[in-house]
Amino acid sequence: MPIKSYLAYPVNGKRDELAQALRSMPECEIIPSTNQDIIILVTDTIDTKMEEALEKKLRDLSSLQCLTLVSGYKDPITD
């Protein structure tokens, strides 16, 4: 069960579009930042294969400029 947290930087003027796209993904939970034009993203996937598929979907978002990994946790028992 990989759980990761990221800082998601939207393309200029596309914060709401990025937030909507991330909210539509069941593996994602977002927390809007109150002092920056970024989104805090927490992902929770079942296994490494699902995590890799999610990472590809995130890379393909046209409203996402940069995604910075802040923390990652992988449960050694389930993966």
PDB file with SEQRES, HELIX, SHEET and CRYST1 records, atoms N, CA, C and O in Angstrom:
SEQRES   1 A   79  MET PRO ILE LYS SER TYR LEU ALA TYR PRO VAL ASN GLY          
SEQRES   2 A   79  LYS ARG ASP GLU LEU ALA GLN ALA LEU ARG SER MET PRO          
SEQRES   3 A   79  GLU CYS GLU ILE ILE PRO SER THR ASN GLN ASP ILE ILE          
SEQRES   4 A   79  ILE LEU VAL THR ASP THR ILE ASP THR LYS MET GLU GLU          
SEQRES   5 A   79  ALA LEU GLU LYS LYS LEU ARG ASP LEU SER SER LEU GLN          
SEQRES   6 A   79  CYS LEU THR LEU VAL SER GLY TYR LYS ASP PRO ILE THR          
SEQRES   7 A   79  ASP                                                          
HELIX    1 AA1 ARG A   15  ARG A   23  1                                   9    
HELIX    2 AA2 THR A   48  ARG A   59  1                                  12    
SHEET    1 AA1 4 CYS A  28  PRO A  32  0                                        
SHEET    2 AA1 4 ILE A  39  ASP A  44 -1                                        
SHEET    3 AA1 4 ILE A   3  PRO A  10 -1                                        
SHEET    4 AA1 4 LEU A  64  TYR A  73 -1                                        
CRYST1    1.000    1.000    1.000  90.00  90.00  90.00 P 1           1          
ATOM      1  N   MET A   1       0.832  -1.167   0.000  1.00  0.00           N  
ATOM      2  CA  MET A   1       0.000   0.000   0.000  1.00  0.00           C  
ATOM      3  C   MET A   1       0.887   1.243   0.000  1.00  0.00           C  
ATOM      4  O   MET A   1       1.186   1.780   1.067  1.00  0.00           O  
ATOM      5  N   PRO A   2       1.310   1.708  -1.168  1.00  0.00           N  
ATOM      6  CA  PRO A   2       2.084   2.952  -1.231  1.00  0.00           C  
ATOM      7  C   PRO A   2       1.212   4.171  -0.918  1.00  0.00           C  
ATOM      8  O   PRO A   2       0.172   4.386  -1.541  1.00  0.00           O  
ATOM      9  N   ILE A   3       1.653   4.951   0.049  1.00  0.00           N  
ATOM     10  CA  ILE A   3       1.011   6.221   0.378  1.00  0.00           C  
ATOM     11  C   ILE A   3       2.068   7.293   0.159  1.00  0.00           C  
ATOM     12  O   ILE A   3       3.169   7.209   0.705  1.00  0.00           O  
ATOM     13  N   LYS A   4       1.732   8.300  -0.642  1.00  0.00           N  
ATOM     14  CA  LYS A   4       2.691   9.348  -0.950  1.00  0.00           C  
ATOM     15  C   LYS A   4       2.024  10.711  -0.812  1.00  0.00           C  
ATOM     16  O   LYS A   4       0.819  10.858  -1.013  1.00  0.00           O  
ATOM     17  N   SER A   5       2.836  11.700  -0.465  1.00  0.00           N  
ATOM     18  CA  SER A   5       2.336  13.076  -0.449  1.00  0.00           C  
ATOM     19  C   SER A   5       3.217  13.923  -1.355  1.00  0.00           C  
ATOM     20  O   SER A   5       4.433  13.742  -1.422  1.00  0.00           O  
ATOM     21  N   TYR A   6       2.573  14.849  -2.045  1.00  0.00           N  
ATOM     22  CA  TYR A   6       3.231  15.677  -3.046  1.00  0.00           C  
ATOM     23  C   TYR A   6       2.806  17.134  -2.891  1.00  0.00           C  
ATOM     24  O   TYR A   6       1.775  17.437  -2.291  1.00  0.00           O  
ATOM     25  N   LEU A   7       3.618  18.020  -3.440  1.00  0.00           N  
ATOM     26  CA  LEU A   7       3.207  19.384  -3.719  1.00  0.00           C  
ATOM     27  C   LEU A   7       2.955  19.443  -5.216  1.00  0.00           C  
ATOM     28  O   LEU A   7       3.849  19.151  -6.011  1.00  0.00           O  
ATOM     29  N   ALA A   8       1.756  19.815  -5.599  1.00  0.00           N  
ATOM     30  CA  ALA A   8       1.386  19.886  -7.016  1.00  0.00           C  
ATOM     31  C   ALA A   8       1.317  21.351  -7.431  1.00  0.00           C  
ATOM     32  O   ALA A   8       0.535  22.131  -6.887  1.00  0.00           O  
ATOM     33  N   TYR A   9       2.145  21.705  -8.396  1.00  0.00           N  
ATOM     34  CA  TYR A   9       2.205  23.069  -8.910  1.00  0.00           C  
ATOM     35  C   TYR A   9       1.428  23.117 -10.231  1.00  0.00           C  
ATOM     36  O   TYR A   9       1.801  22.447 -11.194  1.00  0.00           O  
ATOM     37  N   PRO A  10       0.354  23.903 -10.278  1.00  0.00           N  
ATOM     38  CA  PRO A  10      -0.426  23.984 -11.512  1.00  0.00           C  
ATOM     39  C   PRO A  10       0.228  24.900 -12.539  1.00  0.00           C  
ATOM     40  O   PRO A  10       1.031  25.769 -12.197  1.00  0.00           O  
ATOM     41  N   VAL A  11      -0.126  24.691 -13.788  1.00  0.00           N  
ATOM     42  CA  VAL A  11       0.213  25.641 -14.840  1.00  0.00           C  
ATOM     43  C   VAL A  11      -0.470  26.957 -14.460  1.00  0.00           C  
ATOM     44  O   VAL A  11      -1.573  26.944 -13.915  1.00  0.00           O  
ATOM     45  N   ASN A  12       0.164  28.070 -14.737  1.00  0.00           N  
ATOM     46  CA  ASN A  12      -0.370  29.384 -14.381  1.00  0.00           C  
ATOM     47  C   ASN A  12      -1.824  29.532 -14.842  1.00  0.00           C  
ATOM     48  O   ASN A  12      -2.131  29.370 -16.023  1.00  0.00           O  
ATOM     49  N   GLY A  13      -2.709  29.842 -13.892  1.00  0.00           N  
ATOM     50  CA  GLY A  13      -4.125  30.037 -14.205  1.00  0.00           C  
ATOM     51  C   GLY A  13      -4.938  28.760 -14.273  1.00  0.00           C  
ATOM     52  O   GLY A  13      -6.124  28.814 -14.600  1.00  0.00           O  
ATOM     53  N   LYS A  14      -4.342  27.609 -13.976  1.00  0.00           N  
ATOM     54  CA  LYS A  14      -5.052  26.323 -14.120  1.00  0.00           C  
ATOM     55  C   LYS A  14      -5.225  25.589 -12.785  1.00  0.00           C  
ATOM     56  O   LYS A  14      -5.426  24.374 -12.768  1.00  0.00           O  
ATOM     57  N   ARG A  15      -5.149  26.317 -11.674  1.00  0.00           N  
ATOM     58  CA  ARG A  15      -5.254  25.667 -10.361  1.00  0.00           C  
ATOM     59  C   ARG A  15      -6.590  24.940 -10.189  1.00  0.00           C  
ATOM     60  O   ARG A  15      -6.620  23.791  -9.747  1.00  0.00           O  
ATOM     61  N   ASP A  16      -7.685  25.603 -10.534  1.00  0.00           N  
ATOM     62  CA  ASP A  16      -9.004  24.977 -10.372  1.00  0.00           C  
ATOM     63  C   ASP A  16      -9.155  23.756 -11.274  1.00  0.00           C  
ATOM     64  O   ASP A  16      -9.725  22.744 -10.864  1.00  0.00           O  
ATOM     65  N   GLU A  17      -8.647  23.850 -12.495  1.00  0.00           N  
ATOM     66  CA  GLU A  17      -8.693  22.716 -13.424  1.00  0.00           C  
ATOM     67  C   GLU A  17      -7.898  21.535 -12.875  1.00  0.00           C  
ATOM     68  O   GLU A  17      -8.346  20.391 -12.951  1.00  0.00           O  
ATOM     69  N   LEU A  18      -6.725  21.814 -12.326  1.00  0.00           N  
ATOM     70  CA  LEU A  18      -5.896  20.752 -11.743  1.00  0.00           C  
ATOM     71  C   LEU A  18      -6.588  20.138 -10.534  1.00  0.00           C  
ATOM     72  O   LEU A  18      -6.621  18.916 -10.391  1.00  0.00           O  
ATOM     73  N   ALA A  19      -7.136  20.971  -9.671  1.00  0.00           N  
ATOM     74  CA  ALA A  19      -7.842  20.470  -8.489  1.00  0.00           C  
ATOM     75  C   ALA A  19      -8.989  19.553  -8.885  1.00  0.00           C  
ATOM     76  O   ALA A  19      -9.176  18.495  -8.283  1.00  0.00           O  
ATOM     77  N   GLN A  20      -9.755  19.949  -9.889  1.00  0.00           N  
ATOM     78  CA  GLN A  20     -10.883  19.124 -10.357  1.00  0.00           C  
ATOM     79  C   GLN A  20     -10.391  17.790 -10.907  1.00  0.00           C  
ATOM     80  O   GLN A  20     -10.980  16.748 -10.618  1.00  0.00           O  
ATOM     81  N   ALA A  21      -9.328  17.810 -11.687  1.00  0.00           N  
ATOM     82  CA  ALA A  21      -8.785  16.573 -12.257  1.00  0.00           C  
ATOM     83  C   ALA A  21      -8.301  15.627 -11.153  1.00  0.00           C  
ATOM     84  O   ALA A  21      -8.533  14.420 -11.217  1.00  0.00           O  
ATOM     85  N   LEU A  22      -7.636  16.180 -10.150  1.00  0.00           N  
ATOM     86  CA  LEU A  22      -7.140  15.345  -9.052  1.00  0.00           C  
ATOM     87  C   LEU A  22      -8.285  14.797  -8.207  1.00  0.00           C  
ATOM     88  O   LEU A  22      -8.236  13.648  -7.769  1.00  0.00           O  
ATOM     89  N   ARG A  23      -9.312  15.609  -7.976  1.00  0.00           N  
ATOM     90  CA  ARG A  23     -10.479  15.144  -7.202  1.00  0.00           C  
ATOM     91  C   ARG A  23     -11.193  13.990  -7.895  1.00  0.00           C  
ATOM     92  O   ARG A  23     -11.809  13.154  -7.234  1.00  0.00           O  
ATOM     93  N   SER A  24     -11.114  13.938  -9.226  1.00  0.00           N  
ATOM     94  CA  SER A  24     -11.825  12.894  -9.966  1.00  0.00           C  
ATOM     95  C   SER A  24     -11.128  11.529  -9.883  1.00  0.00           C  
ATOM     96  O   SER A  24     -11.700  10.513 -10.277  1.00  0.00           O  
ATOM     97  N   MET A  25      -9.906  11.511  -9.375  1.00  0.00           N  
ATOM     98  CA  MET A  25      -9.162  10.250  -9.247  1.00  0.00           C  
ATOM     99  C   MET A  25      -9.381   9.679  -7.846  1.00  0.00           C  
ATOM    100  O   MET A  25      -9.045  10.334  -6.859  1.00  0.00           O  
ATOM    101  N   PRO A  26      -9.939   8.467  -7.740  1.00  0.00           N  
ATOM    102  CA  PRO A  26     -10.269   7.923  -6.424  1.00  0.00           C  
ATOM    103  C   PRO A  26      -9.051   7.684  -5.514  1.00  0.00           C  
ATOM    104  O   PRO A  26      -9.199   7.600  -4.295  1.00  0.00           O  
ATOM    105  N   GLU A  27      -7.862   7.575  -6.095  1.00  0.00           N  
ATOM    106  CA  GLU A  27      -6.668   7.338  -5.286  1.00  0.00           C  
ATOM    107  C   GLU A  27      -6.098   8.626  -4.698  1.00  0.00           C  
ATOM    108  O   GLU A  27      -5.139   8.590  -3.927  1.00  0.00           O  
ATOM    109  N   CYS A  28      -6.686   9.756  -5.062  1.00  0.00           N  
ATOM    110  CA  CYS A  28      -6.132  11.058  -4.681  1.00  0.00           C  
ATOM    111  C   CYS A  28      -7.025  11.792  -3.690  1.00  0.00           C  
ATOM    112  O   CYS A  28      -8.253  11.751  -3.772  1.00  0.00           O  
ATOM    113  N   GLU A  29      -6.369  12.462  -2.758  1.00  0.00           N  
ATOM    114  CA  GLU A  29      -7.035  13.401  -1.863  1.00  0.00           C  
ATOM    115  C   GLU A  29      -6.245  14.693  -1.932  1.00  0.00           C  
ATOM    116  O   GLU A  29      -5.016  14.679  -1.856  1.00  0.00           O  
ATOM    117  N   ILE A  30      -6.946  15.815  -2.076  1.00  0.00           N  
ATOM    118  CA  ILE A  30      -6.229  17.077  -2.197  1.00  0.00           C  
ATOM    119  C   ILE A  30      -6.565  17.997  -1.028  1.00  0.00           C  
ATOM    120  O   ILE A  30      -7.644  17.941  -0.439  1.00  0.00           O  
ATOM    121  N   ILE A  31      -5.588  18.844  -0.723  1.00  0.00           N  
ATOM    122  CA  ILE A  31      -5.751  19.876   0.292  1.00  0.00           C  
ATOM    123  C   ILE A  31      -5.249  21.170  -0.343  1.00  0.00           C  
ATOM    124  O   ILE A  31      -4.048  21.306  -0.576  1.00  0.00           O  
ATOM    125  N   PRO A  32      -6.132  22.119  -0.626  1.00  0.00           N  
ATOM    126  CA  PRO A  32      -5.671  23.374  -1.207  1.00  0.00           C  
ATOM    127  C   PRO A  32      -4.793  24.133  -0.211  1.00  0.00           C  
ATOM    128  O   PRO A  32      -5.088  24.168   0.984  1.00  0.00           O  
ATOM    129  N   SER A  33      -3.742  24.724  -0.696  1.00  0.00           N  
ATOM    130  CA  SER A  33      -2.862  25.539   0.139  1.00  0.00           C  
ATOM    131  C   SER A  33      -3.511  26.897   0.351  1.00  0.00           C  
ATOM    132  O   SER A  33      -4.143  27.439  -0.556  1.00  0.00           O  
ATOM    133  N   THR A  34      -3.355  27.441   1.543  1.00  0.00           N  
ATOM    134  CA  THR A  34      -3.943  28.751   1.834  1.00  0.00           C  
ATOM    135  C   THR A  34      -2.975  29.894   1.582  1.00  0.00           C  
ATOM    136  O   THR A  34      -3.403  31.045   1.495  1.00  0.00           O  
ATOM    137  N   ASN A  35      -1.678  29.612   1.463  1.00  0.00           N  
ATOM    138  CA  ASN A  35      -0.731  30.716   1.297  1.00  0.00           C  
ATOM    139  C   ASN A  35       0.111  30.618   0.023  1.00  0.00           C  
ATOM    140  O   ASN A  35       0.991  31.455  -0.178  1.00  0.00           O  
ATOM    141  N   GLN A  36      -0.118  29.659  -0.819  1.00  0.00           N  
ATOM    142  CA  GLN A  36       0.615  29.492  -2.071  1.00  0.00           C  
ATOM    143  C   GLN A  36      -0.362  29.015  -3.148  1.00  0.00           C  
ATOM    144  O   GLN A  36      -1.450  28.531  -2.836  1.00  0.00           O  
ATOM    145  N   ASP A  37       0.029  29.154  -4.398  1.00  0.00           N  
ATOM    146  CA  ASP A  37      -0.796  28.667  -5.500  1.00  0.00           C  
ATOM    147  C   ASP A  37      -0.394  27.232  -5.827  1.00  0.00           C  
ATOM    148  O   ASP A  37      -0.028  26.914  -6.959  1.00  0.00           O  
ATOM    149  N   ILE A  38      -0.469  26.378  -4.815  1.00  0.00           N  
ATOM    150  CA  ILE A  38      -0.138  24.958  -4.978  1.00  0.00           C  
ATOM    151  C   ILE A  38      -1.254  24.121  -4.375  1.00  0.00           C  
ATOM    152  O   ILE A  38      -2.150  24.638  -3.708  1.00  0.00           O  
ATOM    153  N   ILE A  39      -1.184  22.827  -4.620  1.00  0.00           N  
ATOM    154  CA  ILE A  39      -2.133  21.879  -4.048  1.00  0.00           C  
ATOM    155  C   ILE A  39      -1.328  20.792  -3.345  1.00  0.00           C  
ATOM    156  O   ILE A  39      -0.355  20.272  -3.891  1.00  0.00           O  
ATOM    157  N   ILE A  40      -1.738  20.465  -2.151  1.00  0.00           N  
ATOM    158  CA  ILE A  40      -1.134  19.346  -1.434  1.00  0.00           C  
ATOM    159  C   ILE A  40      -1.909  18.105  -1.856  1.00  0.00           C  
ATOM    160  O   ILE A  40      -3.134  18.054  -1.743  1.00  0.00           O  
ATOM    161  N   LEU A  41      -1.183  17.111  -2.339  1.00  0.00           N  
ATOM    162  CA  LEU A  41      -1.794  15.898  -2.877  1.00  0.00           C  
ATOM    163  C   LEU A  41      -1.326  14.693  -2.069  1.00  0.00           C  
ATOM    164  O   LEU A  41      -0.127  14.512  -1.853  1.00  0.00           O  
ATOM    165  N   VAL A  42      -2.267  13.876  -1.628  1.00  0.00           N  
ATOM    166  CA  VAL A  42      -1.958  12.615  -0.945  1.00  0.00           C  
ATOM    167  C   VAL A  42      -2.559  11.503  -1.783  1.00  0.00           C  
ATOM    168  O   VAL A  42      -3.740  11.534  -2.127  1.00  0.00           O  
ATOM    169  N   THR A  43      -1.724  10.512  -2.111  1.00  0.00           N  
ATOM    170  CA  THR A  43      -2.209   9.370  -2.896  1.00  0.00           C  
ATOM    171  C   THR A  43      -2.110   8.101  -2.062  1.00  0.00           C  
ATOM    172  O   THR A  43      -1.205   7.945  -1.242  1.00  0.00           O  
ATOM    173  N   ASP A  44      -3.044   7.211  -2.284  1.00  0.00           N  
ATOM    174  CA  ASP A  44      -3.079   5.922  -1.588  1.00  0.00           C  
ATOM    175  C   ASP A  44      -3.489   4.866  -2.610  1.00  0.00           C  
ATOM    176  O   ASP A  44      -4.607   4.888  -3.125  1.00  0.00           O  
ATOM    177  N   THR A  45      -2.580   3.951  -2.894  1.00  0.00           N  
ATOM    178  CA  THR A  45      -2.851   2.909  -3.881  1.00  0.00           C  
ATOM    179  C   THR A  45      -2.683   1.533  -3.239  1.00  0.00           C  
ATOM    180  O   THR A  45      -2.075   1.393  -2.178  1.00  0.00           O  
ATOM    181  N   ILE A  46      -3.230   0.534  -3.899  1.00  0.00           N  
ATOM    182  CA  ILE A  46      -3.216  -0.826  -3.356  1.00  0.00           C  
ATOM    183  C   ILE A  46      -1.840  -1.470  -3.448  1.00  0.00           C  
ATOM    184  O   ILE A  46      -1.409  -2.162  -2.525  1.00  0.00           O  
ATOM    185  N   ASP A  47      -1.154  -1.241  -4.558  1.00  0.00           N  
ATOM    186  CA  ASP A  47       0.148  -1.883  -4.767  1.00  0.00           C  
ATOM    187  C   ASP A  47       1.020  -1.028  -5.689  1.00  0.00           C  
ATOM    188  O   ASP A  47       0.590   0.019  -6.172  1.00  0.00           O  
ATOM    189  N   THR A  48       2.230  -1.484  -5.920  1.00  0.00           N  
ATOM    190  CA  THR A  48       3.180  -0.745  -6.743  1.00  0.00           C  
ATOM    191  C   THR A  48       2.688  -0.587  -8.178  1.00  0.00           C  
ATOM    192  O   THR A  48       2.882   0.468  -8.780  1.00  0.00           O  
ATOM    193  N   LYS A  49       2.062  -1.606  -8.729  1.00  0.00           N  
ATOM    194  CA  LYS A  49       1.555  -1.536 -10.102  1.00  0.00           C  
ATOM    195  C   LYS A  49       0.504  -0.432 -10.241  1.00  0.00           C  
ATOM    196  O   LYS A  49       0.519   0.328 -11.208  1.00  0.00           O  
ATOM    197  N   MET A  50      -0.396  -0.351  -9.281  1.00  0.00           N  
ATOM    198  CA  MET A  50      -1.427   0.688  -9.308  1.00  0.00           C  
ATOM    199  C   MET A  50      -0.791   2.069  -9.116  1.00  0.00           C  
ATOM    200  O   MET A  50      -1.240   3.041  -9.723  1.00  0.00           O  
ATOM    201  N   GLU A  51       0.238   2.165  -8.286  1.00  0.00           N  
ATOM    202  CA  GLU A  51       0.945   3.425  -8.071  1.00  0.00           C  
ATOM    203  C   GLU A  51       1.608   3.906  -9.361  1.00  0.00           C  
ATOM    204  O   GLU A  51       1.555   5.093  -9.683  1.00  0.00           O  
ATOM    205  N   GLU A  52       2.224   2.995 -10.092  1.00  0.00           N  
ATOM    206  CA  GLU A  52       2.853   3.349 -11.367  1.00  0.00           C  
ATOM    207  C   GLU A  52       1.822   3.845 -12.379  1.00  0.00           C  
ATOM    208  O   GLU A  52       2.083   4.793 -13.120  1.00  0.00           O  
ATOM    209  N   ALA A  53       0.654   3.208 -12.412  1.00  0.00           N  
ATOM    210  CA  ALA A  53      -0.414   3.644 -13.318  1.00  0.00           C  
ATOM    211  C   ALA A  53      -0.906   5.041 -12.935  1.00  0.00           C  
ATOM    212  O   ALA A  53      -1.166   5.869 -13.809  1.00  0.00           O  
ATOM    213  N   LEU A  54      -1.034   5.305 -11.636  1.00  0.00           N  
ATOM    214  CA  LEU A  54      -1.459   6.620 -11.178  1.00  0.00           C  
ATOM    215  C   LEU A  54      -0.412   7.671 -11.536  1.00  0.00           C  
ATOM    216  O   LEU A  54      -0.768   8.761 -11.985  1.00  0.00           O  
ATOM    217  N   GLU A  55       0.852   7.370 -11.349  1.00  0.00           N  
ATOM    218  CA  GLU A  55       1.914   8.318 -11.687  1.00  0.00           C  
ATOM    219  C   GLU A  55       1.868   8.687 -13.172  1.00  0.00           C  
ATOM    220  O   GLU A  55       2.115   9.838 -13.534  1.00  0.00           O  
ATOM    221  N   LYS A  56       1.557   7.725 -14.020  1.00  0.00           N  
ATOM    222  CA  LYS A  56       1.436   8.014 -15.456  1.00  0.00           C  
ATOM    223  C   LYS A  56       0.261   8.957 -15.708  1.00  0.00           C  
ATOM    224  O   LYS A  56       0.382   9.902 -16.486  1.00  0.00           O  
ATOM    225  N   LYS A  57      -0.879   8.705 -15.052  1.00  0.00           N  
ATOM    226  CA  LYS A  57      -2.037   9.589 -15.214  1.00  0.00           C  
ATOM    227  C   LYS A  57      -1.704  11.008 -14.754  1.00  0.00           C  
ATOM    228  O   LYS A  57      -2.116  11.982 -15.384  1.00  0.00           O  
ATOM    229  N   LEU A  58      -0.965  11.118 -13.663  1.00  0.00           N  
ATOM    230  CA  LEU A  58      -0.591  12.437 -13.151  1.00  0.00           C  
ATOM    231  C   LEU A  58       0.329  13.160 -14.134  1.00  0.00           C  
ATOM    232  O   LEU A  58       0.154  14.353 -14.383  1.00  0.00           O  
ATOM    233  N   ARG A  59       1.297  12.452 -14.688  1.00  0.00           N  
ATOM    234  CA  ARG A  59       2.222  13.055 -15.661  1.00  0.00           C  
ATOM    235  C   ARG A  59       1.493  13.567 -16.901  1.00  0.00           C  
ATOM    236  O   ARG A  59       1.939  14.526 -17.530  1.00  0.00           O  
ATOM    237  N   ASP A  60       0.374  12.934 -17.256  1.00  0.00           N  
ATOM    238  CA  ASP A  60      -0.369  13.294 -18.461  1.00  0.00           C  
ATOM    239  C   ASP A  60      -1.319  14.486 -18.269  1.00  0.00           C  
ATOM    240  O   ASP A  60      -1.939  14.932 -19.234  1.00  0.00           O  
ATOM    241  N   LEU A  61      -1.443  15.008 -17.044  1.00  0.00           N  
ATOM    242  CA  LEU A  61      -2.342  16.131 -16.808  1.00  0.00           C  
ATOM    243  C   LEU A  61      -1.747  17.414 -17.390  1.00  0.00           C  
ATOM    244  O   LEU A  61      -0.656  17.831 -17.001  1.00  0.00           O  
ATOM    245  N   SER A  62      -2.462  18.027 -18.314  1.00  0.00           N  
ATOM    246  CA  SER A  62      -1.949  19.245 -18.955  1.00  0.00           C  
ATOM    247  C   SER A  62      -1.961  20.443 -18.012  1.00  0.00           C  
ATOM    248  O   SER A  62      -1.253  21.417 -18.263  1.00  0.00           O  
ATOM    249  N   SER A  63      -2.738  20.401 -16.941  1.00  0.00           N  
ATOM    250  CA  SER A  63      -2.811  21.508 -15.991  1.00  0.00           C  
ATOM    251  C   SER A  63      -1.736  21.415 -14.901  1.00  0.00           C  
ATOM    252  O   SER A  63      -1.613  22.321 -14.076  1.00  0.00           O  
ATOM    253  N   LEU A  64      -0.967  20.336 -14.894  1.00  0.00           N  
ATOM    254  CA  LEU A  64       0.083  20.132 -13.897  1.00  0.00           C  
ATOM    255  C   LEU A  64       1.433  20.558 -14.453  1.00  0.00           C  
ATOM    256  O   LEU A  64       1.898  20.035 -15.466  1.00  0.00           O  
ATOM    257  N   GLN A  65       2.055  21.523 -13.770  1.00  0.00           N  
ATOM    258  CA  GLN A  65       3.366  21.994 -14.204  1.00  0.00           C  
ATOM    259  C   GLN A  65       4.478  21.171 -13.562  1.00  0.00           C  
ATOM    260  O   GLN A  65       5.435  20.786 -14.234  1.00  0.00           O  
ATOM    261  N   CYS A  66       4.353  20.901 -12.257  1.00  0.00           N  
ATOM    262  CA  CYS A  66       5.410  20.203 -11.529  1.00  0.00           C  
ATOM    263  C   CYS A  66       4.793  19.449 -10.363  1.00  0.00           C  
ATOM    264  O   CYS A  66       3.856  19.932  -9.727  1.00  0.00           O  
ATOM    265  N   LEU A  67       5.318  18.268 -10.088  1.00  0.00           N  
ATOM    266  CA  LEU A  67       4.861  17.458  -8.968  1.00  0.00           C  
ATOM    267  C   LEU A  67       6.083  17.081  -8.136  1.00  0.00           C  
ATOM    268  O   LEU A  67       6.990  16.412  -8.630  1.00  0.00           O  
ATOM    269  N   THR A  68       6.108  17.507  -6.882  1.00  0.00           N  
ATOM    270  CA  THR A  68       7.255  17.274  -6.015  1.00  0.00           C  
ATOM    271  C   THR A  68       6.872  16.297  -4.911  1.00  0.00           C  
ATOM    272  O   THR A  68       5.966  16.565  -4.122  1.00  0.00           O  
ATOM    273  N   LEU A  69       7.563  15.171  -4.859  1.00  0.00           N  
ATOM    274  CA  LEU A  69       7.319  14.188  -3.807  1.00  0.00           C  
ATOM    275  C   LEU A  69       7.843  14.722  -2.487  1.00  0.00           C  
ATOM    276  O   LEU A  69       8.995  15.144  -2.393  1.00  0.00           O  
ATOM    277  N   VAL A  70       6.991  14.704  -1.460  1.00  0.00           N  
ATOM    278  CA  VAL A  70       7.379  15.173  -0.138  1.00  0.00           C  
ATOM    279  C   VAL A  70       7.676  13.990   0.773  1.00  0.00           C  
ATOM    280  O   VAL A  70       8.642  14.015   1.536  1.00  0.00           O  
ATOM    281  N   SER A  71       6.857  12.967   0.695  1.00  0.00           N  
ATOM    282  CA  SER A  71       7.023  11.808   1.569  1.00  0.00           C  
ATOM    283  C   SER A  71       6.393  10.587   0.901  1.00  0.00           C  
ATOM    284  O   SER A  71       5.412  10.698   0.166  1.00  0.00           O  
ATOM    285  N   GLY A  72       6.974   9.432   1.172  1.00  0.00           N  
ATOM    286  CA  GLY A  72       6.420   8.199   0.638  1.00  0.00           C  
ATOM    287  C   GLY A  72       6.515   7.087   1.664  1.00  0.00           C  
ATOM    288  O   GLY A  72       7.475   7.020   2.431  1.00  0.00           O  
ATOM    289  N   TYR A  73       5.519   6.218   1.677  1.00  0.00           N  
ATOM    290  CA  TYR A  73       5.489   5.088   2.606  1.00  0.00           C  
ATOM    291  C   TYR A  73       4.985   3.877   1.844  1.00  0.00           C  
ATOM    292  O   TYR A  73       3.994   3.956   1.118  1.00  0.00           O  
ATOM    293  N   LYS A  74       5.667   2.769   2.011  1.00  0.00           N  
ATOM    294  CA  LYS A  74       5.260   1.527   1.351  1.00  0.00           C  
ATOM    295  C   LYS A  74       5.178   0.445   2.426  1.00  0.00           C  
ATOM    296  O   LYS A  74       6.165   0.172   3.109  1.00  0.00           O  
ATOM    297  N   ASP A  75       4.017  -0.165   2.574  1.00  0.00           N  
ATOM    298  CA  ASP A  75       3.814  -1.220   3.560  1.00  0.00           C  
ATOM    299  C   ASP A  75       4.491  -2.483   3.054  1.00  0.00           C  
ATOM    300  O   ASP A  75       4.053  -3.052   2.054  1.00  0.00           O  
ATOM    301  N   PRO A  76       5.556  -2.941   3.725  1.00  0.00           N  
ATOM    302  CA  PRO A  76       6.286  -4.113   3.233  1.00  0.00           C  
ATOM    303  C   PRO A  76       5.482  -5.414   3.297  1.00  0.00           C  
ATOM    304  O   PRO A  76       5.824  -6.380   2.615  1.00  0.00           O  
ATOM    305  N   ILE A  77       4.445  -5.452   4.086  1.00  0.00           N  
ATOM    306  CA  ILE A  77       3.640  -6.663   4.226  1.00  0.00           C  
ATOM    307  C   ILE A  77       2.753  -6.884   3.005  1.00  0.00           C  
ATOM    308  O   ILE A  77       2.581  -8.022   2.569  1.00  0.00           O  
ATOM    309  N   THR A  78       2.187  -5.812   2.446  1.00  0.00           N  
ATOM    310  CA  THR A  78       1.224  -5.963   1.360  1.00  0.00           C  
ATOM    311  C   THR A  78       1.833  -5.788  -0.022  1.00  0.00           C  
ATOM    312  O   THR A  78       1.154  -6.035  -1.018  1.00  0.00           O  
ATOM    313  N   ASP A  79       3.074  -5.375  -0.115  1.00  0.00           N  
ATOM    314  CA  ASP A  79       3.656  -5.100  -1.435  1.00  0.00           C  
ATOM    315  C   ASP A  79       4.947  -5.842  -1.632  1.00  0.00           C  
ATOM    316  O   ASP A  79       5.571  -5.725  -2.687  1.00  0.00           O  
TER     317      ASP A  79                                                      
END                                                                             
